[in-house]
Amino acid sequence: MDALKLRHFTAADVPANALEGETLAVIGYGHLGRSMALNLRDAGYTPLIGNIEDAYARRAREEHFTVLPIADAIAQSTLAFILIADEIIPTVFEKEIRPALTPKSGIVFASGYTLAYDLIRPPEGVDVLMLAPRMGGEEIRERFLRGEGFISFLDVVQDVSGRGWQRLLGLAQAVGALRPVSFALPLRQEADLDLFVEQTLGALIGLAIMSLFAIGTEKGIPPEALILEMYMSGEMETVFRTFRERGFTHSAYQHGNIAMYGGYLRLMEFMRTGLPREFQRIWEEIHSGHFARQYQRAMEEETPLMAQARSLADGDHPLGRTEDALRELLRRLAGETS
């Protein structure tokens, strides 16, 4: 326990009646917004929903929430959880959120992205808080319904009311972020860390899957076998679960001596390729704000790189076609045996 450097919080740290007198709002009713709103309601609160008139707003009304224009929801609340996509927050913030904020009200962000890279600048007269979940919206809801919780990073960036931590911990408890624990992390570090892992570990996993699929099929391995071996059988999930339960280094013994030896051999070879230096370069681009500016420009102008990324995600690919067929087979067989 002495090795831990992050301050942590549990339900025992929440002041009594931490959200008493607060009027809560959830801005955005997408996957994350819906989960947080439903969790708040199950915890005994009645959040307003701020959303544009679209399918998400219709769903919120069908699920018996009061839905208002974003500016109205902000104006009528004392604590607003901003859960719209990071890339559109700057525009919405300037047009609808900032003008509607009242003195000593609070705004809570689920990511440090927009603040860390100076994409928005909140006024000085409000509390600015961060509750950044470490998982997606649907999983947050499922865990809440199972009586579990989810880990988040927490930060009080600006405490005008003098109740910043009280408000933040009260909200964290209500949505399930203190079961069992969440951790304090400065907002800028949360933003850097989130992007850094996405663009290194995440990118390498993607590259490995695409490369293995291409090379394996070229060598005559059936595409279904490749996909099953890489992830669809569930074996790879056990690797990450073992990281969590036993630790990254100790987990090597879980997978046998051959896997341990071969993995270490290739790790040493990859270390000599210059990959660690690439990671350092990526960190500098993220931390300097260069990536955030590049991304905002790509979203606004639909740059060729963004178009290519969308094409890869949405397009027709042999890997995707094999996945669909294999998933349908497994689903059908599971139905027949249930």
C-alpha positions in Angstrom: 0.0 0.0 0.0 2.9 2.4 0.7 3.9 2.2 -3.0 0.7 3.9 -4.1 1.2 7.4 -5.2 -2.3 8.4 -6.2 -4.7 9.7 -3.6 -7.8 7.5 -3.6 -11.4 7.9 -2.5 -14.2 5.5 -1.5 -17.7 6.0 -0.3 -16.4 6.6 3.2 -14.8 9.9 2.0 -18.1 11.4 0.8 -19.5 14.1 3.2 -23.1 13.5 4.4 -25.7 15.0 2.0 -23.0 16.0 -0.4 -25.4 16.9 -3.2 -28.1 18.4 -1.0 -29.7 21.4 -2.6 -28.1 20.7 -6.0 -30.1 20.6 -9.3 -28.3 18.2 -11.6 -28.1 18.2 -15.3 -26.6 15.7 -17.8 -25.6 17.4 -21.0 -25.8 14.9 -23.9 -27.8 11.6 -23.9 -25.4 9.4 -25.9 -24.0 6.2 -24.5 -22.2 7.8 -21.6 -24.8 10.5 -20.9 -27.6 7.9 -20.8 -25.7 5.6 -18.5 -24.8 8.4 -16.1 -28.4 9.8 -16.1 -29.9 6.4 -15.4 -27.4 5.8 -12.6 -28.2 9.1 -11.1 -31.9 8.4 -11.2 -31.4 5.0 -9.6 -29.4 6.7 -6.9 -32.4 8.9 -6.1 -31.7 12.1 -8.2 -33.7 13.6 -11.0 -31.3 15.1 -13.5 -32.4 17.4 -16.3 -31.2 16.3 -19.7 -29.7 19.0 -22.0 -29.7 17.8 -25.7 -30.4 19.0 -29.2 -33.6 17.7 -30.7 -32.6 14.4 -32.2 -33.0 10.6 -31.6 -31.1 10.9 -28.3 -33.5 13.5 -27.0 -36.5 11.4 -28.0 -35.1 8.4 -26.2 -34.5 10.5 -23.1 -38.2 11.6 -23.1 -39.3 8.0 -23.7 -37.3 7.1 -20.6 -39.2 9.8 -18.7 -36.5 12.4 -18.3 -37.2 16.2 -18.7 -35.3 17.2 -21.9 -34.4 20.9 -22.4 -32.2 22.8 -24.8 -28.6 22.7 -23.6 -28.5 26.4 -22.5 -31.8 26.0 -20.6 -30.5 22.8 -18.8 -27.3 24.6 -17.8 -29.2 27.7 -16.6 -31.6 25.7 -14.5 -29.0 23.5 -12.9 -26.4 24.1 -10.2 -24.1 21.1 -11.3 -23.9 20.0 -14.9 -22.1 16.9 -16.2 -20.9 17.6 -19.7 -21.1 14.4 -21.6 -21.1 15.4 -25.3 -18.2 14.4 -27.6 -14.9 16.1 -26.8 -14.5 17.5 -30.3 -17.8 19.4 -30.3 -17.5 20.7 -26.7 -15.6 23.9 -27.8 -18.3 25.0 -30.1 -21.2 24.1 -27.8 -19.4 25.6 -24.8 -19.0 29.0 -26.3 -22.4 29.2 -27.8 -24.6 27.5 -25.2 -22.8 26.5 -22.0 -20.7 29.5 -21.0 -23.4 32.2 -21.4 -25.9 30.1 -19.3 -23.6 29.4 -16.4 -24.5 31.1 -13.1 -22.0 32.2 -10.4 -20.8 29.3 -8.1 -22.5 26.7 -10.2 -20.4 23.7 -11.3 -19.5 22.0 -14.5 -18.1 18.5 -14.6 -16.1 17.0 -17.5 -15.6 13.3 -18.3 -12.3 14.0 -19.9 -9.5 16.5 -19.5 -9.1 16.9 -23.3 -10.8 20.3 -23.9 -9.3 22.0 -20.9 -5.8 20.5 -21.0 -5.2 21.7 -24.6 -6.8 25.1 -24.2 -9.8 24.4 -26.5 -12.1 26.0 -23.9 -11.6 28.4 -21.0 -14.4 28.3 -18.4 -15.3 31.5 -16.6 -13.6 32.2 -13.3 -16.9 32.2 -11.2 -17.8 28.5 -11.4 -16.5 25.2 -10.1 -14.7 23.2 -12.7 -14.5 19.5 -11.9 -13.4 16.2 -13.7 -14.9 12.8 -13.3 -13.2 10.7 -16.0 -14.4 7.0 -16.2 -11.9 4.4 -17.3 -14.5 2.5 -19.3 -17.4 3.1 -21.8 -20.9 4.1 -21.1 -22.7 0.8 -21.7 -20.2 -1.1 -19.4 -20.7 1.6 -16.7 -24.5 1.0 -16.7 -24.1 -2.8 -16.7 -21.7 -2.7 -13.8 -24.0 -0.3 -11.8 -27.0 -2.7 -12.3 -24.8 -5.6 -11.0 -24.1 -3.6 -7.9 -20.5 -3.0 -8.9 -18.8 0.3 -9.8 -16.2 1.6 -12.1 -12.8 3.3 -11.5 -12.5 7.0 -12.5 -9.9 9.7 -12.3 -11.0 12.8 -10.3 -9.8 16.4 -10.1 -11.1 19.7 -8.8 -9.6 22.2 -11.3 -11.3 25.3 -10.0 -13.1 25.6 -6.6 -15.0 28.8 -6.4 -17.8 27.6 -4.2 -15.5 26.0 -1.6 -17.4 22.8 -2.1 -15.6 21.5 -5.1 -14.5 18.2 -3.7 -17.8 17.7 -1.8 -19.7 18.1 -5.1 -17.4 15.9 -7.0 -17.4 13.1 -4.5 -21.1 13.3 -4.1 -21.5 12.9 -7.9 -19.0 10.1 -8.0 -20.8 8.2 -5.4 -24.2 8.7 -7.0 -23.1 7.4 -10.5 -21.1 4.4 -9.0 -17.6 5.7 -9.4 -16.6 5.0 -5.7 -17.4 1.3 -5.8 -14.8 0.3 -4.9 -12.5 3.2 -5.5 -11.5 6.2 -7.7 -8.3 8.1 -7.8 -7.2 11.8 -7.9 -5.3 12.7 -11.0 -4.6 16.2 -12.3 -6.7 16.9 -15.3 -3.7 17.6 -17.6 -2.2 14.2 -16.8 -5.5 12.4 -17.4 -5.7 14.0 -20.9 -2.1 13.1 -21.7 -2.4 9.6 -20.4 -5.6 8.8 -22.2 -4.3 9.9 -25.6 -0.9 8.3 -25.0 -2.2 4.9 -24.3 -4.8 5.1 -27.2 -2.1 6.1 -29.7 0.6 3.6 -28.6 -0.8 0.5 -27.0 -4.1 0.8 -28.9 -2.5 1.5 -32.3 0.0 -1.4 -31.9 -2.8 -3.8 -31.1 -4.6 -2.7 -34.2 -1.4 -3.0 -36.3 -0.7 -6.4 -34.9 -4.2 -7.7 -35.7 -4.3 -6.3 -39.3 -0.7 -7.6 -40.0 -1.3 -11.0 -38.5 -4.5 -11.4 -40.5 -2.8 -10.4 -43.8 0.3 -12.5 -43.3 -1.6 -15.5 -41.9 -4.1 -15.7 -44.7 -1.3 -15.3 -47.2 0.4 -18.3 -45.6 -2.7 -20.4 -45.9 -4.1 -20.2 -42.4 -7.9 -20.1 -42.5 -9.1 -16.6 -41.6 -11.6 -18.0 -39.0 -8.7 -19.7 -37.2 -6.7 -16.5 -37.2 -9.6 -14.4 -35.7 -10.4 -17.1 -33.1 -6.7 -17.3 -32.0 -6.2 -13.5 -31.9 -9.4 -12.6 -29.9 -12.7 -14.1 -30.7 -12.2 -17.4 -28.7 -11.8 -15.2 -25.6 -8.3 -16.5 -24.8 -6.7 -13.1 -25.3 -9.2 -11.6 -22.8 -7.7 -13.9 -20.2 -4.3 -12.4 -20.8 -5.5 -8.9 -19.8 -7.6 -10.3 -16.9 -4.4 -12.0 -15.6 -2.6 -8.7 -15.9 -5.2 -7.2 -13.7 -5.5 -10.0 -11.2 -1.9 -11.2 -10.9 0.2 -8.4 -12.4 1.9 -7.8 -15.7 5.2 -9.5 -15.0 3.8 -12.4 -12.9 1.2 -13.3 -15.5 4.0 -14.7 -17.8 3.8 -18.0 -15.8 0.1 -18.3 -16.5 0.6 -18.9 -20.2 3.4 -21.5 -20.1 7.1 -21.5 -20.6 7.0 -21.5 -24.4 4.8 -18.4 -24.5 7.0 -16.7 -21.8 10.3 -17.5 -23.7 8.9 -16.6 -27.1 7.3 -13.4 -25.9 10.4 -12.2 -24.1 12.6 -13.0 -27.2 10.4 -11.0 -29.5 10.1 -8.2 -26.9 13.9 -7.8 -26.9 13.9 -7.7 -30.7 11.1 -5.1 -30.9 13.0 -3.0 -28.3 15.9 -2.7 -30.9 13.6 -1.4 -33.6 13.3 2.2 -32.3 9.7 1.7 -31.1 10.4 3.3 -27.7 11.8 6.4 -29.4 8.5 6.6 -31.4 6.6 6.4 -28.2 8.6 9.4 -26.9 7.8 11.4 -30.0 4.1 10.6 -29.7 4.2 11.7 -26.1 5.7 15.1 -27.1 3.1 15.6 -29.8 0.3 14.9 -27.3 1.7 16.9 -24.4 2.4 20.0 -26.5 -1.2 20.1 -27.7 -0.1 19.5 -31.3 -2.2 16.4 -31.6 -5.3 18.1 -30.2 -5.0 21.0 -32.7 -4.4 18.5 -35.6 -7.5 16.5 -34.6 -9.8 19.5 -34.3 -8.7 20.6 -37.7 -9.3 17.1 -39.1 -12.8 17.1 -37.7 -13.6 20.6 -39.1 -12.1 20.1 -42.5 -12.6 16.3 -43.0 -8.9 15.9 -43.9 -7.8 12.9 -46.0 -6.4 11.2 -42.9 -9.7 11.4 -41.2 -11.5 10.1 -44.3 -9.1 7.2 -44.4 -9.7 6.4 -40.7 -13.5 6.4 -41.3 -13.1 4.3 -44.3 -11.1 1.7 -42.4 -13.7 1.7 -39.6 -16.8 1.6 -41.8 -15.5 -0.1 -45.0 -15.7 -3.7 -46.3 -12.7 -5.7 -45.3 -12.0 -9.5 -45.4 -11.3 -9.4 -41.6 -14.7 -7.8 -41.0 -16.6 -10.2 -43.3 -15.0 -13.2 -41.6 -15.8 -11.8 -38.1 -19.5 -11.3 -39.1 -19.8 -14.9 -40.4 -18.0 -16.4 -37.4 -20.0 -14.3 -34.9 -23.2 -15.4 -36.6 -22.2 -19.1 -36.4 -21.2 -18.8 -32.7 -24.5 -17.0 -31.9 -26.6 -19.6 -33.8 -24.8 -22.5 -32.1 -25.1 -20.9 -28.7 -28.9 -20.5 -29.3 -29.2 -24.2 -30.3 -27.5 -25.4 -27.2 -29.1 -23.1 -24.7 
